Amino acid sequence: MAAEESVKALFAGLTAGVHKQVCYAGVRMGFYAPVRDAITGPLPHGENPSFLSKILAGMITGVSGITVANPFDLAKVKLQAQGARMAEGSQLQYKNTLDCYTKLFRTEGLRGGWIGWGPNASRYAIVAATEIASYD
């Protein structure tokens, strides 16, 4: 294995990972306050929402965020797996990130972008609930 192959394998999936993170974090952070306020309703000036309301809002926005970002996360995993196989001398299955997105939807259909959504949704609901509720 050449040194450049191992470096290339190290960064496999980075672009798709950035796409996923921008979508996930954008939805999660962008919709948190409106969702929290919809759950609690109008509060008297200076009163904070309950911690339970914050956790619920975090869970809802975490699941919403990964629902939007799941195809990008799936492509990231596929590209990372390809990077590991490249290091072992295998042929490229995907030329780049866009090629991975295209092949994913061509072979798996529109629903294919949400393969693995259930475990992802569970994980990101917990992550968002703990992170956002504690920061808020």
MARKOL-423767 format. One record per atom (N, C-alpha, C): x, y, z; residue number from 0; residue in one letter. Coordinates in Angstrom, 2 decimals. Example, Ala and Ser with C-alpha at 12.3 -4.5 7.8 and 13.67 -1.06 7.14 Angstrom:
2
+---------+---------+---------+-----+---------+
|      px |      py |      pz | num | residuo |
+---------+---------+---------+-----+---------+
|   13.19 |   -5.69 |    7.80 |   0 |       A |
|   12.30 |   -4.50 |    7.80 |   0 |       A |
|   13.20 |   -3.30 |    7.80 |   0 |       A |
|   12.85 |   -2.25 |    7.08 |   1 |       S |
|   13.67 |   -1.06 |    7.14 |   1 |       S |
|   12.90 |    0.03 |    7.87 |   1 |       S |
+---------+---------+---------+-----+---------+
***
This chain:
136
+---------+---------+---------+-----+---------+
|      px |      py |      pz | num | residuo |
+---------+---------+---------+-----+---------+
|    0.85 |   -1.18 |    0.00 |   0 |       M |
|    0.00 |    0.00 |    0.00 |   0 |       M |
|    0.89 |    1.24 |    0.00 |   0 |       M |
|    0.67 |    2.12 |   -0.95 |   1 |       A |
|    1.45 |    3.34 |   -1.05 |   1 |       A |
|    0.96 |    4.37 |   -0.04 |   1 |       A |
|    1.84 |    5.28 |    0.33 |   2 |       A |
|    1.49 |    6.29 |    1.33 |   2 |       A |
|    0.33 |    7.16 |    0.86 |   2 |       A |
|    0.30 |    7.51 |   -0.44 |   3 |       E |
|   -0.79 |    8.36 |   -0.93 |   3 |       E |
|   -2.13 |    7.65 |   -0.90 |   3 |       E |
|   -2.15 |    6.33 |   -1.04 |   4 |       E |
|   -3.39 |    5.59 |   -0.95 |   4 |       E |
|   -3.95 |    5.64 |    0.47 |   4 |       E |
|   -3.08 |    5.54 |    1.46 |   5 |       S |
|   -3.56 |    5.56 |    2.84 |   5 |       S |
|   -4.07 |    6.95 |    3.22 |   5 |       S |
|   -3.43 |    7.99 |    2.71 |   6 |       V |
|   -3.89 |    9.36 |    2.98 |   6 |       V |
|   -5.22 |    9.59 |    2.28 |   6 |       V |
|   -5.34 |    9.12 |    1.04 |   7 |       K |
|   -6.60 |    9.26 |    0.30 |   7 |       K |
|   -7.71 |    8.49 |    1.01 |   7 |       K |
|   -7.41 |    7.31 |    1.49 |   8 |       A |
|   -8.40 |    6.51 |    2.20 |   8 |       A |
|   -8.83 |    7.19 |    3.50 |   8 |       A |
|   -7.90 |    7.91 |    4.12 |   9 |       L |
|   -8.21 |    8.60 |    5.37 |   9 |       L |
|   -9.29 |    9.66 |    5.16 |   9 |       L |
|   -9.28 |   10.32 |    4.01 |  10 |       F |
|  -10.23 |   11.40 |    3.75 |  10 |       F |
|  -11.42 |   10.96 |    2.91 |  10 |       F |
|  -11.55 |    9.68 |    2.66 |  11 |       A |
|  -12.68 |    9.17 |    1.89 |  11 |       A |
|  -13.98 |    9.49 |    2.62 |  11 |       A |
|  -14.93 |   10.04 |    1.92 |  12 |       G |
|  -16.22 |   10.38 |    2.52 |  12 |       G |
|  -16.26 |   11.73 |    3.18 |  12 |       G |
|  -15.17 |   12.49 |    3.15 |  13 |       L |
|  -15.15 |   13.78 |    3.83 |  13 |       L |
|  -16.19 |   14.75 |    3.26 |  13 |       L |
|  -16.28 |   14.84 |    1.94 |  14 |       T |
|  -17.23 |   15.76 |    1.32 |  14 |       T |
|  -18.66 |   15.39 |    1.69 |  14 |       T |
|  -19.00 |   14.11 |    1.59 |  15 |       A |
|  -20.35 |   13.68 |    1.97 |  15 |       A |
|  -20.59 |   13.92 |    3.46 |  15 |       A |
|  -19.54 |   13.75 |    4.27 |  16 |       G |
|  -19.67 |   14.01 |    5.71 |  16 |       G |
|  -19.96 |   15.48 |    6.00 |  16 |       G |
|  -19.33 |   16.36 |    5.25 |  17 |       V |
|  -19.59 |   17.80 |    5.41 |  17 |       V |
|  -21.02 |   18.11 |    4.97 |  17 |       V |
|  -21.45 |   17.53 |    3.85 |  18 |       H |
|  -22.84 |   17.73 |    3.39 |  18 |       H |
|  -23.82 |   17.29 |    4.47 |  18 |       H |
|  -23.56 |   16.12 |    5.05 |  19 |       K |
|  -24.44 |   15.59 |    6.10 |  19 |       K |
|  -24.48 |   16.52 |    7.30 |  19 |       K |
|  -23.32 |   16.97 |    7.73 |  20 |       Q |
|  -23.25 |   17.79 |    8.92 |  20 |       Q |
|  -23.93 |   19.14 |    8.74 |  20 |       Q |
|  -23.76 |   19.74 |    7.56 |  21 |       V |
|  -24.40 |   21.03 |    7.28 |  21 |       V |
|  -25.91 |   20.88 |    7.30 |  21 |       V |
|  -26.43 |   19.84 |    6.65 |  22 |       C |
|  -27.88 |   19.61 |    6.63 |  22 |       C |
|  -28.41 |   19.27 |    8.02 |  22 |       C |
|  -27.75 |   18.32 |    8.67 |  23 |       Y |
|  -28.21 |   17.88 |    9.99 |  23 |       Y |
|  -28.18 |   19.02 |   11.00 |  23 |       Y |
|  -27.03 |   19.67 |   11.11 |  24 |       A |
|  -26.90 |   20.75 |   12.10 |  24 |       A |
|  -27.78 |   21.94 |   11.74 |  24 |       A |
|  -27.92 |   22.22 |   10.46 |  25 |       G |
|  -28.77 |   23.34 |   10.05 |  25 |       G |
|  -30.22 |   23.14 |   10.46 |  25 |       G |
|  -30.74 |   21.95 |   10.21 |  26 |       V |
|  -32.13 |   21.66 |   10.59 |  26 |       V |
|  -32.25 |   21.61 |   12.11 |  26 |       V |
|  -31.33 |   20.90 |   12.75 |  27 |       R |
|  -31.40 |   20.72 |   14.20 |  27 |       R |
|  -31.33 |   22.07 |   14.94 |  27 |       R |
|  -30.37 |   22.88 |   14.58 |  28 |       M |
|  -30.20 |   24.17 |   15.27 |  28 |       M |
|  -31.22 |   25.20 |   14.80 |  28 |       M |
|  -31.52 |   25.19 |   13.51 |  29 |       G |
|  -32.42 |   26.19 |   12.95 |  29 |       G |
|  -33.85 |   26.05 |   13.44 |  29 |       G |
|  -34.30 |   24.83 |   13.67 |  30 |       F |
|  -35.69 |   24.61 |   14.06 |  30 |       F |
|  -35.87 |   24.38 |   15.55 |  30 |       F |
|  -34.78 |   24.31 |   16.31 |  31 |       Y |
|  -34.91 |   24.00 |   17.73 |  31 |       Y |
|  -35.79 |   25.02 |   18.47 |  31 |       Y |
|  -35.47 |   26.30 |   18.37 |  32 |       A |
|  -36.22 |   27.31 |   19.12 |  32 |       A |
|  -37.70 |   27.36 |   18.71 |  32 |       A |
|  -38.02 |   27.35 |   17.42 |  33 |       P |
|  -39.45 |   27.34 |   17.07 |  33 |       P |
|  -40.18 |   26.08 |   17.55 |  33 |       P |
|  -39.53 |   24.93 |   17.50 |  34 |       V |
|  -40.16 |   23.70 |   17.98 |  34 |       V |
|  -40.34 |   23.76 |   19.49 |  34 |       V |
|  -39.30 |   24.21 |   20.20 |  35 |       R |
|  -39.39 |   24.34 |   21.66 |  35 |       R |
|  -40.52 |   25.28 |   22.04 |  35 |       R |
|  -40.61 |   26.41 |   21.34 |  36 |       D |
|  -41.66 |   27.39 |   21.66 |  36 |       D |
|  -43.05 |   26.85 |   21.31 |  36 |       D |
|  -43.15 |   26.04 |   20.27 |  37 |       A |
|  -44.44 |   25.43 |   19.91 |  37 |       A |
|  -44.87 |   24.43 |   20.98 |  37 |       A |
|  -43.90 |   23.75 |   21.57 |  38 |       I |
|  -44.21 |   22.77 |   22.63 |  38 |       I |
|  -44.65 |   23.47 |   23.91 |  38 |       I |
|  -43.95 |   24.52 |   24.29 |  39 |       T |
|  -44.24 |   25.18 |   25.56 |  39 |       T |
|  -45.37 |   26.18 |   25.48 |  39 |       T |
|  -45.61 |   26.73 |   24.29 |  40 |       G |
|  -46.59 |   27.80 |   24.17 |  40 |       G |
|  -46.00 |   29.09 |   24.72 |  40 |       G |
|  -46.77 |   30.14 |   24.73 |  41 |       P |
|  -46.25 |   31.42 |   25.24 |  41 |       P |
|  -45.95 |   31.34 |   26.74 |  41 |       P |
|  -44.78 |   31.80 |   27.10 |  42 |       L |
|  -44.38 |   31.83 |   28.52 |  42 |       L |
|  -44.30 |   33.27 |   28.99 |  42 |       L |
|  -44.55 |   33.50 |   30.27 |  43 |       P |
|  -44.38 |   34.86 |   30.80 |  43 |       P |
|  -42.94 |   35.33 |   30.59 |  43 |       P |
|  -42.78 |   36.62 |   30.42 |  44 |       H |
|  -41.47 |   37.21 |   30.17 |  44 |       H |
|  -40.47 |   36.78 |   31.25 |  44 |       H |
|  -39.32 |   36.28 |   30.81 |  45 |       G |
|  -38.26 |   35.89 |   31.74 |  45 |       G |
|  -38.35 |   34.45 |   32.23 |  45 |       G |
|  -39.43 |   33.76 |   31.93 |  46 |       E |
|  -39.57 |   32.37 |   32.38 |  46 |       E |
|  -38.98 |   31.44 |   31.31 |  46 |       E |
|  -38.20 |   30.47 |   31.78 |  47 |       N |
|  -37.57 |   29.52 |   30.88 |  47 |       N |
|  -38.46 |   28.30 |   30.68 |  47 |       N |
|  -38.39 |   27.70 |   29.48 |  48 |       P |
|  -39.12 |   26.44 |   29.27 |  48 |       P |
|  -38.56 |   25.34 |   30.17 |  48 |       P |
|  -39.36 |   24.34 |   30.44 |  49 |       S |
|  -38.91 |   23.24 |   31.28 |  49 |       S |
|  -37.82 |   22.43 |   30.57 |  49 |       S |
|  -37.01 |   21.75 |   31.35 |  50 |       F |
|  -35.95 |   20.93 |   30.77 |  50 |       F |
|  -36.54 |   19.82 |   29.91 |  50 |       F |
|  -37.68 |   19.27 |   30.32 |  51 |       L |
|  -38.35 |   18.23 |   29.56 |  51 |       L |
|  -38.78 |   18.76 |   28.18 |  51 |       L |
|  -39.27 |   19.98 |   28.13 |  52 |       S |
|  -39.65 |   20.59 |   26.85 |  52 |       S |
|  -38.44 |   20.74 |   25.95 |  52 |       S |
|  -37.32 |   21.11 |   26.55 |  53 |       K |
|  -36.08 |   21.27 |   25.78 |  53 |       K |
|  -35.60 |   19.92 |   25.23 |  53 |       K |
|  -35.70 |   18.88 |   26.04 |  54 |       I |
|  -35.30 |   17.54 |   25.60 |  54 |       I |
|  -36.20 |   17.07 |   24.45 |  54 |       I |
|  -37.50 |   17.26 |   24.59 |  55 |       L |
|  -38.43 |   16.85 |   23.54 |  55 |       L |
|  -38.16 |   17.62 |   22.24 |  55 |       L |
|  -37.94 |   18.91 |   22.35 |  56 |       A |
|  -37.64 |   19.72 |   21.16 |  56 |       A |
|  -36.33 |   19.27 |   20.52 |  56 |       A |
|  -35.34 |   18.94 |   21.33 |  57 |       G |
|  -34.07 |   18.44 |   20.81 |  57 |       G |
|  -34.25 |   17.12 |   20.09 |  57 |       G |
|  -35.06 |   16.24 |   20.64 |  58 |       M |
|  -35.32 |   14.94 |   20.00 |  58 |       M |
|  -36.02 |   15.12 |   18.66 |  58 |       M |
|  -37.02 |   15.98 |   18.63 |  59 |       I |
|  -37.78 |   16.22 |   17.39 |  59 |       I |
|  -36.87 |   16.81 |   16.32 |  59 |       I |
|  -36.06 |   17.80 |   16.68 |  60 |       T |
|  -35.20 |   18.42 |   15.68 |  60 |       T |
|  -34.04 |   17.50 |   15.29 |  60 |       T |
|  -33.57 |   16.66 |   16.20 |  61 |       G |
|  -32.52 |   15.70 |   15.86 |  61 |       G |
|  -33.01 |   14.68 |   14.84 |  61 |       G |
|  -34.21 |   14.16 |   15.05 |  62 |       V |
|  -34.79 |   13.20 |   14.12 |  62 |       V |
|  -35.08 |   13.90 |   12.78 |  62 |       V |
|  -35.58 |   15.12 |   12.84 |  63 |       S |
|  -35.85 |   15.86 |   11.60 |  63 |       S |
|  -34.56 |   16.11 |   10.83 |  63 |       S |
|  -33.51 |   16.47 |   11.54 |  64 |       G |
|  -32.23 |   16.75 |   10.90 |  64 |       G |
|  -31.65 |   15.54 |   10.20 |  64 |       G |
|  -31.67 |   14.39 |   10.86 |  65 |       I |
|  -31.09 |   13.20 |   10.23 |  65 |       I |
|  -32.01 |   12.67 |    9.14 |  65 |       I |
|  -33.29 |   12.96 |    9.22 |  66 |       T |
|  -34.20 |   12.58 |    8.14 |  66 |       T |
|  -33.80 |   13.30 |    6.85 |  66 |       T |
|  -33.44 |   14.55 |    6.95 |  67 |       V |
|  -32.98 |   15.32 |    5.79 |  67 |       V |
|  -31.58 |   14.85 |    5.37 |  67 |       V |
|  -30.72 |   14.56 |    6.33 |  68 |       A |
|  -29.30 |   14.31 |    6.06 |  68 |       A |
|  -28.94 |   12.85 |    5.85 |  68 |       A |
|  -29.87 |   11.92 |    6.03 |  69 |       N |
|  -29.53 |   10.49 |    5.95 |  69 |       N |
|  -28.89 |   10.06 |    4.63 |  69 |       N |
|  -29.37 |   10.54 |    3.47 |  70 |       P |
|  -28.70 |   10.13 |    2.23 |  70 |       P |
|  -27.22 |   10.53 |    2.20 |  70 |       P |
|  -26.90 |   11.69 |    2.75 |  71 |       F |
|  -25.52 |   12.14 |    2.79 |  71 |       F |
|  -24.69 |   11.26 |    3.73 |  71 |       F |
|  -25.30 |   10.87 |    4.85 |  72 |       D |
|  -24.62 |   10.00 |    5.80 |  72 |       D |
|  -24.36 |    8.63 |    5.19 |  72 |       D |
|  -25.33 |    8.12 |    4.47 |  73 |       L |
|  -25.18 |    6.83 |    3.81 |  73 |       L |
|  -24.06 |    6.88 |    2.77 |  73 |       L |
|  -24.01 |    7.95 |    1.99 |  74 |       A |
|  -22.94 |    8.11 |    1.00 |  74 |       A |
|  -21.59 |    8.21 |    1.69 |  74 |       A |
|  -21.54 |    8.91 |    2.81 |  75 |       K |
|  -20.28 |    9.03 |    3.57 |  75 |       K |
|  -19.77 |    7.65 |    3.97 |  75 |       K |
|  -20.64 |    6.81 |    4.48 |  76 |       V |
|  -20.26 |    5.47 |    4.91 |  76 |       V |
|  -19.80 |    4.64 |    3.71 |  76 |       V |
|  -20.52 |    4.73 |    2.59 |  77 |       K |
|  -20.12 |    3.99 |    1.39 |  77 |       K |
|  -18.74 |    4.43 |    0.90 |  77 |       K |
|  -18.48 |    5.72 |    0.92 |  78 |       L |
|  -17.19 |    6.23 |    0.47 |  78 |       L |
|  -16.07 |    5.85 |    1.44 |  78 |       L |
|  -16.37 |    5.85 |    2.73 |  79 |       Q |
|  -15.36 |    5.43 |    3.71 |  79 |       Q |
|  -15.03 |    3.95 |    3.54 |  79 |       Q |
|  -16.05 |    3.14 |    3.29 |  80 |       A |
|  -15.82 |    1.71 |    3.08 |  80 |       A |
|  -14.99 |    1.50 |    1.81 |  80 |       A |
|  -15.29 |    2.29 |    0.78 |  81 |       Q |
|  -14.50 |    2.21 |   -0.46 |  81 |       Q |
|  -13.05 |    2.60 |   -0.19 |  81 |       Q |
|  -12.85 |    3.62 |    0.63 |  82 |       G |
|  -11.48 |    4.05 |    0.97 |  82 |       G |
|  -10.71 |    2.94 |    1.66 |  82 |       G |
|  -11.38 |    2.21 |    2.53 |  83 |       A |
|  -10.72 |    1.09 |    3.22 |  83 |       A |
|  -10.39 |   -0.02 |    2.22 |  83 |       A |
|  -11.31 |   -0.28 |    1.30 |  84 |       R |
|  -11.06 |   -1.31 |    0.28 |  84 |       R |
|   -9.95 |   -0.89 |   -0.68 |  84 |       R |
|   -9.89 |    0.41 |   -0.99 |  85 |       M |
|   -8.83 |    0.92 |   -1.88 |  85 |       M |
|   -7.46 |    0.66 |   -1.27 |  85 |       M |
|   -7.37 |    0.83 |    0.03 |  86 |       A |
|   -6.10 |    0.60 |    0.71 |  86 |       A |
|   -5.66 |   -0.86 |    0.58 |  86 |       A |
|   -6.62 |   -1.74 |    0.36 |  87 |       E |
|   -6.31 |   -3.17 |    0.18 |  87 |       E |
|   -6.11 |   -3.52 |   -1.29 |  87 |       E |
|   -6.23 |   -2.53 |   -2.19 |  88 |       G |
|   -5.99 |   -2.76 |   -3.61 |  88 |       G |
|   -7.22 |   -3.00 |   -4.45 |  88 |       G |
|   -8.43 |   -2.80 |   -3.93 |  89 |       S |
|   -9.66 |   -3.01 |   -4.70 |  89 |       S |
|   -9.89 |   -1.88 |   -5.70 |  89 |       S |
|  -10.78 |   -2.12 |   -6.65 |  90 |       Q |
|  -11.14 |   -1.12 |   -7.65 |  90 |       Q |
|  -12.12 |   -0.11 |   -7.07 |  90 |       Q |
|  -12.12 |    1.08 |   -7.65 |  91 |       L |
|  -13.06 |    2.12 |   -7.24 |  91 |       L |
|  -14.47 |    1.78 |   -7.68 |  91 |       L |
|  -15.42 |    1.92 |   -6.78 |  92 |       Q |
|  -16.82 |    1.76 |   -7.14 |  92 |       Q |
|  -17.43 |    3.13 |   -7.46 |  92 |       Q |
|  -16.95 |    4.16 |   -6.76 |  93 |       Y |
|  -17.45 |    5.52 |   -6.93 |  93 |       Y |
|  -16.28 |    6.43 |   -7.30 |  93 |       Y |
|  -16.47 |    7.27 |   -8.32 |  94 |       K |
|  -15.40 |    8.18 |   -8.74 |  94 |       K |
|  -15.26 |    9.35 |   -7.77 |  94 |       K |
|  -16.40 |    9.82 |   -7.26 |  95 |       N |
|  -16.41 |   10.97 |   -6.35 |  95 |       N |
|  -17.74 |   10.97 |   -5.59 |  95 |       N |
|  -17.96 |   11.99 |   -4.81 |  96 |       T |
|  -19.16 |   12.06 |   -3.97 |  96 |       T |
|  -20.43 |   12.14 |   -4.83 |  96 |       T |
|  -20.41 |   12.97 |   -5.85 |  97 |       L |
|  -21.59 |   13.09 |   -6.71 |  97 |       L |
|  -21.91 |   11.77 |   -7.40 |  97 |       L |
|  -20.89 |   11.05 |   -7.83 |  98 |       D |
|  -21.09 |    9.74 |   -8.44 |  98 |       D |
|  -21.71 |    8.78 |   -7.43 |  98 |       D |
|  -21.31 |    8.86 |   -6.19 |  99 |       C |
|  -21.88 |    8.00 |   -5.14 |  99 |       C |
|  -23.36 |    8.32 |   -4.94 |  99 |       C |
|  -23.71 |    9.62 |   -4.87 | 100 |       Y |
|  -25.12 |   10.00 |   -4.73 | 100 |       Y |
|  -25.95 |    9.47 |   -5.91 | 100 |       Y |
|  -25.42 |    9.67 |   -7.11 | 101 |       T |
|  -26.12 |    9.25 |   -8.33 | 101 |       T |
|  -26.35 |    7.74 |   -8.33 | 101 |       T |
|  -25.31 |    6.98 |   -8.06 | 102 |       K |
|  -25.43 |    5.52 |   -8.07 | 102 |       K |
|  -26.33 |    5.02 |   -6.94 | 102 |       K |
|  -26.28 |    5.68 |   -5.81 | 103 |       L |
|  -27.14 |    5.30 |   -4.69 | 103 |       L |
|  -28.60 |    5.38 |   -5.10 | 103 |       L |
|  -29.02 |    6.50 |   -5.68 | 104 |       F |
|  -30.42 |    6.68 |   -6.03 | 104 |       F |
|  -30.81 |    5.89 |   -7.28 | 104 |       F |
|  -29.86 |    5.68 |   -8.19 | 105 |       R |
|  -30.17 |    4.86 |   -9.38 | 105 |       R |
|  -30.37 |    3.40 |   -9.01 | 105 |       R |
|  -29.52 |    2.88 |   -8.14 | 106 |       T |
|  -29.61 |    1.45 |   -7.81 | 106 |       T |
|  -30.65 |    1.16 |   -6.72 | 106 |       T |
|  -30.77 |    2.03 |   -5.73 | 107 |       E |
|  -31.66 |    1.78 |   -4.59 | 107 |       E |
|  -32.99 |    2.50 |   -4.70 | 107 |       E |
|  -33.11 |    3.45 |   -5.63 | 108 |       G |
|  -34.33 |    4.24 |   -5.74 | 108 |       G |
|  -34.35 |    5.35 |   -4.69 | 108 |       G |
|  -35.41 |    6.13 |   -4.71 | 109 |       L |
|  -35.52 |    7.25 |   -3.79 | 109 |       L |
|  -35.49 |    6.80 |   -2.33 | 109 |       L |
|  -36.15 |    5.68 |   -2.03 | 110 |       R |
|  -36.18 |    5.16 |   -0.66 | 110 |       R |
|  -34.81 |    4.70 |   -0.19 | 110 |       R |
|  -33.92 |    4.39 |   -1.14 | 111 |       G |
|  -32.58 |    3.90 |   -0.80 | 111 |       G |
|  -31.76 |    4.89 |    0.00 | 111 |       G |
|  -32.05 |    6.17 |   -0.12 | 112 |       G |
|  -31.32 |    7.19 |    0.63 | 112 |       G |
|  -31.60 |    7.13 |    2.13 | 112 |       G |
|  -32.63 |    6.40 |    2.50 | 113 |       W |
|  -32.98 |    6.34 |    3.92 | 113 |       W |
|  -32.77 |    4.94 |    4.50 | 113 |       W |
|  -31.92 |    4.16 |    3.84 | 114 |       I |
|  -31.51 |    2.87 |    4.42 | 114 |       I |
|  -30.78 |    3.17 |    5.73 | 114 |       I |
|  -31.12 |    2.48 |    6.78 | 115 |       G |
|  -30.47 |    2.69 |    8.07 | 115 |       G |
|  -31.00 |    3.89 |    8.84 | 115 |       G |
|  -32.11 |    4.46 |    8.39 | 116 |       W |
|  -32.63 |    5.66 |    9.04 | 116 |       W |
|  -33.04 |    5.39 |   10.49 | 116 |       W |
|  -33.63 |    4.24 |   10.78 | 117 |       G |
|  -34.11 |    3.95 |   12.14 | 117 |       G |
|  -33.03 |    4.05 |   13.20 | 117 |       G |
|  -31.93 |    3.32 |   13.06 | 118 |       P |
|  -30.86 |    3.44 |   14.05 | 118 |       P |
|  -30.26 |    4.85 |   14.09 | 118 |       P |
|  -30.13 |    5.47 |   12.91 | 119 |       N |
|  -29.62 |    6.84 |   12.87 | 119 |       N |
|  -30.54 |    7.78 |   13.62 | 119 |       N |
|  -31.85 |    7.66 |   13.39 | 120 |       A |
|  -32.82 |    8.54 |   14.05 | 120 |       A |
|  -32.76 |    8.37 |   15.57 | 120 |       A |
|  -32.65 |    7.14 |   16.03 | 121 |       S |
|  -32.56 |    6.89 |   17.47 | 121 |       S |
|  -31.32 |    7.55 |   18.06 | 121 |       S |
|  -30.20 |    7.36 |   17.39 | 122 |       R |
|  -28.95 |    7.92 |   17.89 | 122 |       R |
|  -28.97 |    9.44 |   17.89 | 122 |       R |
|  -29.41 |   10.03 |   16.78 | 123 |       Y |
|  -29.39 |   11.49 |   16.69 | 123 |       Y |
|  -30.46 |   12.14 |   17.56 | 123 |       Y |
|  -31.53 |   11.45 |   17.87 | 124 |       A |
|  -32.52 |   11.99 |   18.80 | 124 |       A |
|  -31.89 |   12.15 |   20.18 | 124 |       A |
|  -31.15 |   11.14 |   20.61 | 125 |       I |
|  -30.50 |   11.19 |   21.92 | 125 |       I |
|  -29.40 |   12.25 |   21.94 | 125 |       I |
|  -28.59 |   12.27 |   20.89 | 126 |       V |
|  -27.49 |   13.25 |   20.82 | 126 |       V |
|  -28.04 |   14.67 |   20.86 | 126 |       V |
|  -29.03 |   14.95 |   20.02 | 127 |       A |
|  -29.59 |   16.30 |   19.95 | 127 |       A |
|  -30.28 |   16.68 |   21.26 | 127 |       A |
|  -31.01 |   15.74 |   21.85 | 128 |       A |
|  -31.72 |   16.04 |   23.10 | 128 |       A |
|  -30.73 |   16.41 |   24.20 | 128 |       A |
|  -29.66 |   15.67 |   24.32 | 129 |       T |
|  -28.70 |   15.95 |   25.40 | 129 |       T |
|  -27.88 |   17.20 |   25.11 | 129 |       T |
|  -27.43 |   17.34 |   23.87 | 130 |       E |
|  -26.62 |   18.52 |   23.53 | 130 |       E |
|  -27.42 |   19.82 |   23.64 | 130 |       E |
|  -28.50 |   19.89 |   22.90 | 131 |       I |
|  -29.23 |   21.16 |   22.82 | 131 |       I |
|  -29.90 |   21.51 |   24.14 | 131 |       I |
|  -30.52 |   20.54 |   24.78 | 132 |       A |
|  -31.20 |   20.84 |   26.04 | 132 |       A |
|  -30.21 |   21.33 |   27.09 | 132 |       A |
|  -29.03 |   20.75 |   27.12 | 133 |       S |
|  -28.06 |   21.21 |   28.13 | 133 |       S |
|  -27.46 |   22.57 |   27.77 | 133 |       S |
|  -27.29 |   22.85 |   26.47 | 134 |       Y |
|  -26.79 |   24.17 |   26.07 | 134 |       Y |
|  -27.83 |   25.25 |   26.31 | 134 |       Y |
|  -29.10 |   24.91 |   26.10 | 135 |       D |
|  -30.19 |   25.88 |   26.23 | 135 |       D |
|  -30.42 |   26.18 |   27.71 | 135 |       D |
+---------+---------+---------+-----+---------+
***
